[in-house]
Amino acid sequence: MSVEAILLGVAQDGGVPHTGCDCARCRRAWEDPSFRQWAVCLGLVDRDRHQSWLIDATPHFPEQLHTLREFAPDCPLAGILLTHAHIGHYAGLIHLGREVMGVEEMPVYATSRMADFLRDNGPWSLLVTLRNIDLRILTPEVETALSPDLHVTPYCVPHRDELSDTIAFVVRGPSRQLFYCPDIDSWGRWNYDLREFLTGIDIALLDATFFSADELPGADMRVVPHPPVVETVERLAGIDCDVWLIHLNHTNPLLGPGRERDWVEERGFRVGAAGERWALG
């Protein structure tokens, strides 16, 4: 198989350990690096064309790019696709500038609003001015060819769009399709019925930030809305699609063994893990 996807992180923007958190999970991750989790990111590879791409540039960009290079050493990075302007999804772009990599005209795919944000606000604007990055505009629901055998279609999803809009991607290889949706406020607010949308999709990587709506005691979940895992699992019960749960907050019990993880897996769903890979043809 020449076209593949690899999951390079599964955590919410802050990763694990979470800055300033003293919970047992974060303490253990500080003490033992094997328990650390990178922010969610997906790598794409076309081995025949010797190219690779990242969907999202996270604060863990150095580690994730290194992992992608180890996975496909003959496929240098050919571009980065962005979902939105929350720090876990674009802040890694800072490594492309002259302080670190000093790349030349790295293609960065984004919606018009996201591109305007990068162009109009420092330090990201310096990447444009110095031609470290080449902004390429994505049009929602219009397919873009990354290579002859690898295509992506962005779909707008409802999210806290303070600085940009938010998109998810359908990734189409020669024989299989993958849906990548790390962030959404609510499946019910989306223009599509999730179950119907996944018809014909082979793999779905879905927002699972919180296991349940009461996961953050005392917090107003309306400020950080995400569909609870229990709702997603019930909505997709029995679906003919390989569903993986990603973008897990450091509070999410699915990050470790336990009854919540057992409940999810008994219903045919899986919890994402860095290093999971899928052949797309």
N, C-alpha and C positions, 0 to 999 in steps of 0.2 A: 504494500500500500504506500502510495507516495504522499497522500495528503492526510495529515494527522492533527489532532488537537491535544494539548496537554494542559492540565490544570496546575497553575503555579502558585496558588494560594487560595484559602477558603474563608479567611476571616473578614469581619467588618473592617472599615477603614483604619481603625487604630491597631489592628492586629492583637496578638497575644504574646507577651504581656501587654496590657493596656496602660498607657501612660497615666501615672498617678493612682492606679488601682491597687488595693491591698487585699483583694480576694484571694482565696486559696489557690485558684487556678492560675492567677497571674503571679503569685509568689512562687509557685512551683515552676512556672516558665522562666522566671528570673534565675532560679537556682539550677534548673536543668534545661539547657537549650533544646533538648529533644522534644520538649513540650511547647515550643514556640510555634506560632502560626502567622504566616504572612497574609497581608491583605489580598483579597480575591483578584485574580488575574488569569487570563487564558492565553496560552501560546498557540499559534497556528504555524504549520510547517508544510511546505511543498518541496519534497525531496528531489523531485525530478527537475524543478527549476532552481534548486539550491537557494531558497529564500525562506524567511520566517517573519512572523509578525507577532506583536503583542496587542491584546485587547485590554486596555487600561494600563496606565503608567503609575504605579503605586509608590508609596514611601519605601517599599522594599524592592524597588527597581533594580539595584545592583545585584542582589541575590537572585532575583527572578530572571534577569538577563543571563546571568552566569549559568543557571539551571537550564535555560532554553538552549544555550550554546553547547552544553554538555549533551543534551538530548539530541541535538541536530548540529554537530560541529561543522558540517559543510554547508550550512544554511544561515548565512549572516542575516542580521536584522534588516528587513526591507521596509518597515513601516510600523506605525503605532496607531491604533484605533481607540478613540475615547468615547466613553458613554456619557460623562457629565462632569461638572465642575465641583465635585466634593473631593476633599483632599485625598481620600484613598484611591482616587481614580485618575488623577492627572498630575499630582505633585511630583511624581518621579521624573517628569519632563525636565526638571532642573538639572539633572545629570547630563543632559545633552549639550549644555552650554560650554563655553571655553574654560570654565573653572574645572571641568571634569573631562568629558569625552570630546568636546569640540567637534561634533559631527557636522557634516555639510549637507544641507537640504534633505534631512530625514523626512520622508513623507509622514505627516500626521493627519489622520482622517477624522473629521469632526463635522457636526452640523454647523450651519451658518452662525447661529447664536454662540455656540461654543468657540468657534473660530474667532468671532468678534471679541469675545472675552479675552482670549489669549493675545490677540493683536493689540488690544486697547489697554491692557493692564500689565505693569511690571511685576515681577521680573520676566514674565513670559513674553512680553513684547520684545525684549532684547533678543530672544531666540529667533523671532521673526526678522527683526532688523538686521541681525548678523547672519541671517540665512542658515542658521543651524537647523531650522525646521522649515518644511514646505507644506503649508496648510492646504489640504485638499477637502473640498466640501462634499459632505454626504447629504443626499436628499432622502428624507423618510419615505420608505416603501419603494425605493428605487434601488435595484441591485447594482453593486459595484464589483468589478472583477479585480481581485488582487493578483491573480494569475489565471491562465487559461483553465485551470482545474479547481480554482478556489474563488468563491464569490461570497459576498456578504450583503445582506439587506438590513438596514436599520429600521426600527419601529419606535415611534415615540411612546413613552410610558409616563403615567402621572407620577411625579415625584416632587420633592421640595426644590423647585427650580429657581432658587434665589439668583444664581449667576449665569445659568445656562439652562437649556432644556435637557431632557434625559432620554437616552435611547437604549434599546436592547437590540441584539443582533441575531438574525438567522444566518448561520454559516453553512454554505452548501459546497460539499465536495463532489467528486464524480459519482458517488453512489449513496452517500448518507448526508443527512442534515442535522445540525445541532442548533439549539436555541440557547442563547446566553443572556440572562436577565438578572443581574446582581442586585438591582435596586428598583423597587416600585412601591408606591404608597398603599395600593389596594388593587387586588385583581378585579373587584367589582367596579372600580372607577375607570378601568382600561376600556378602550374602544372595542376590544375583542373579548369574546368568551374564551378563557384560557384553554379549556378542554377542547373546544373546536379548533382553536389556533394550533394546537399541538398535533392535530391530525396530519399524518405524513412526516412529522418530525421524529427522528430516531432517538435523539438524546436531548434532554432539557436540563439546564443548569439554572436553578431558580432561587430567588431571594428567600433566605431562611434566617433573617437577622435575629428574630426572636422566636422562641419556641411557643410561647403563649403571651397573651395580652397583659398578663400581670407579672411579667418577668422583672420589671424594674419597679420595685416598691416605692411608692411616693412620687413617681415620675408621671408627668402628663404625656401619655403615649401619642396624643394628637400632635405633639411637637416633633416627634420622630416616628411617623407612621410607617409600618411595614406589615404585610400580611403574616399573621402568626402561622407557624408550621402546621399546627393542628388544623387550621382552616384550609391550607394548601393541600394537605394530605386528604382531607375529607372531600374537597372539591374534585380531586383527581383520582379518586378511588377506582381501581381496576383499569386504569388507562393503559393503552398499548404504546407506551413510550418509556424509555429508560430515564427516570427522573432522579437527579442528584441535587441535594440541598447545599447551597453555598452562601457566602457573605454572613457568616455566623458571628454574632456579637460575643464578646468575651464572657458574657453572662449565660450564654446558651448552653443548656445541659447536653446538647448533642455533640459538643466538643469532646466528651468523654463517654465511657461506658455507663450504662444505667438504664432504668426503666423507660425513659423517654426515647432513647436510641433504639431499644428493643421494640418499642411500640411502632416507631417509624419503619424499621426494617421488616417487621412482621407484616406490614401492609405493602411491601414491595418497593419501598423508596430507599434511597441510599444517601448517606452523608458524604459530601465531597472530601477529598484528601489531596493535598499537594502531591503531584506525581501521577495522578490518574490520567490515563491517555485513551484516546479513541481514534480508530481509523475511520476516515471519511471517504476513502476510495483510492 
